[in-house]
Amino acid sequence: MPKKHVVVIGSGFAGLSVATHLANTKSFSVTLLEKNDSPGGRARKFEHQGFVFDMGPSWYWMPDVFEDYFAQFGKKPSDYYELLRLDPSYAVIYGDKDVLDIPADLGEFKQMLDNIESGAGAQLDKFLAQAKYKYQVGIHDLVKKPSRSLMEFASPSLLVDMIRMDIFQSMSKHVRKYFSHDKIIRLMEFPVLFLGETAENIPALYSLMNYADIALGTWYPKKGMHEIIKGMVSLAEEKGVHIQYSAEVEKINVENGLAKSLVLKSGEIIKADIIIAGADYHHVDRHLLDPEYSNYSEKYWDERVMAPSSLLFYLGINKRLKNLRHHNLFFDEPLGPHADAIYTNPRWPEKPLFYASVPSITDPTVAPEGMENLFLLIPLAPDLEDSEEMREKYFGIIMDRLEKISGQEIRSHIVYKRSYAHSDFKADYHAFKGNAYGLANTLFQTAILKPGLKNKKVKNLYYTGQLTVPGPGVPPSLISGGVVAREVMKENKL
Ligand SMILES: Cc1cc2nc3c(=O)[nH]c(=O)nc-3n(C[C@H](O)[C@H](O)[C@H](O)COP(=O)(O)OP(=O)(O)OC[C@H]3O[C@@H](n4cnc5c(N)ncnc54)[C@H](O)[C@@H]3O)c2cc1C
């Protein structure tokens, strides 16, 4: 019997994961088509005169998810990259001379909380005990569900678990049950920003992110986050996945309810028995399929709560920087008005919060000797106009604060500068509204309420990645590939 031909669109974490899982069964031949000339999607890298920039993700959380991924193929992350645990995990900048280094050690972390609010260390134990339970049920069970039917969640023990996990309470209320000092509340609410919404709109289930942050730690793969992608590509190829770069899909041809072939921009036609779309869901659903085969209408997509987009700066600095850590969260302005500018009244924020990463502090290989690799990120509402003037205006705003708070001149030491925003996300990844992180994990966009992983009208077309289950972020995207692969195997009786 000839093997069925699976074609995966997109070489992000999700596309690479699903392709590798299916190739590993030896029952499929797998081709992966990538629009860009290098792998990784939002986690690509680029180099300029000795500076090596990770283009997207920079936080390595949930190391067990990466271990699980590689273990499914008899491998370990250390077969592909060397992990370092960061200490301090990161720094939170509340204002001028008001900086908190977040220690990796749990005892020191509790002491730090006690110094801010008496008794908060003991409260953390209770908070984390519940968060650990959520992490175990959430990451080792819930996120692995394909979420195609409510029945998947209809086991009595799971229902009890879901009640225990405060699934219907907001993260914001949950945190305030344990802590009252504003600094601690902001610290505890920060991790859910990774899920694309504020703590008011994220279910308390996601205090599991605090467990990931505080108990499991912040890690860094030496030479950068792209090393994970390099490892995944090497594993995919070892399993027989054929990867074609600069291979943009322009159309999926459907006949009698089955996807039959893909048409590339080059004109090449590739036949397929099964197609799995790891490219942005909206792009595949609304632009690669004829309208009668779309899973969702344009109105549906318009009504989704998208996670933010971002304005990014990749900077090469010709001196070493002081008073900064590997990860620096600038919370020196209140979150409320910035969140309003992202979610409620989309606009450029008046006083943006931002994030600065200096990986060369940990890793000398990502900048020339004596220099620094600086990455800046401002989260923004999707679908904004990102003119050069706007980018420069915001560069000025955050540079003023960065220079003042860290007490040094930076602008005059910039030897390389590149900005990246909405229009780049659209051009490079076909990102809906120029989103950076996909779809927000709000209560009404969780599990079966997310865009489904299978097309309802085209029997052999599936979706994976940060716009479907389980959600945005590197670990969920990795898991998403595995979830879809298992559905494909099940439906092909493997
Ligand atoms: C700036 C930024 C910072 C982030 N920080 C973090 C972080 O610190 N930690 C974390 O865990 N997560 C982070 N994330 C989120 C994380 O990077 C994403 O959730 C994850 O990488 C998404 O993977 P994916 O496979 O779903 O999609 P993608 O990486 O977008 O992959 C989709 C691929 O499909 C390709 N494609 C699109 N259209 C076509 C087509 N027509 N034909 C062929 N190929 C096509 C694209 O080129 C792309 O390679 C960050 C994201 C961004 C943008």
The ligand as an ORCA input file, in Angstrom:
! r2SCAN-3c Opt
* xyz 0 1
  C       7.093     38.972     19.400
  C       6.601     37.685     19.983
  C       7.019     37.299     21.242
  C       6.574     36.102     21.789
  N       7.056     35.716     23.001
  C       6.773     34.485     23.473
  C       7.490     33.962     24.583
  O       8.375     34.639     25.113
  N       7.191     32.703     25.015
  C       6.225     31.947     24.404
  O       5.975     30.812     24.836
  N       5.556     32.412     23.320
  C       5.829     33.641     22.828
  N       5.232     34.097     21.687
  C       4.185     33.284     21.058
  C       4.771     32.145     20.237
  O       5.880     32.595     19.531
  C       3.703     31.643     19.266
  O       2.532     31.289     19.998
  C       4.160     30.424     18.468
  O       5.450     30.614     17.953
  C       3.156     30.177     17.350
  O       3.526     29.064     16.609
  P       2.606     28.562     15.408
  O       3.254     27.334     14.883
  O       1.195     28.470     15.817
  O       2.617     29.754     14.318
  P       3.752     30.454     13.448
  O       5.024     30.497     14.173
  O       3.227     31.744     12.987
  O       3.923     29.490     12.203
  C       3.079     29.562     11.075
  C       3.934     29.376      9.841
  O       3.071     29.317      8.692
  C       3.735     29.971      7.613
  N       2.733     30.349      6.596
  C       1.781     31.304      6.679
  N       1.052     31.334      5.537
  C       1.573     30.384      4.720
  C       1.262     29.945      3.394
  N       0.248     30.473      2.697
  N       2.022     28.963      2.851
  C       3.057     28.389      3.551
  N       3.390     28.776      4.804
  C       2.649     29.761      5.378
  C       4.385     31.156      8.284
  O       5.420     31.702      7.490
  C       4.892     30.534      9.582
  O       6.197     30.012      9.409
  C       5.667     35.286     21.081
  C       5.241     35.673     19.811
  C       5.711     36.852     19.262
  C       5.277     37.231     17.881
*
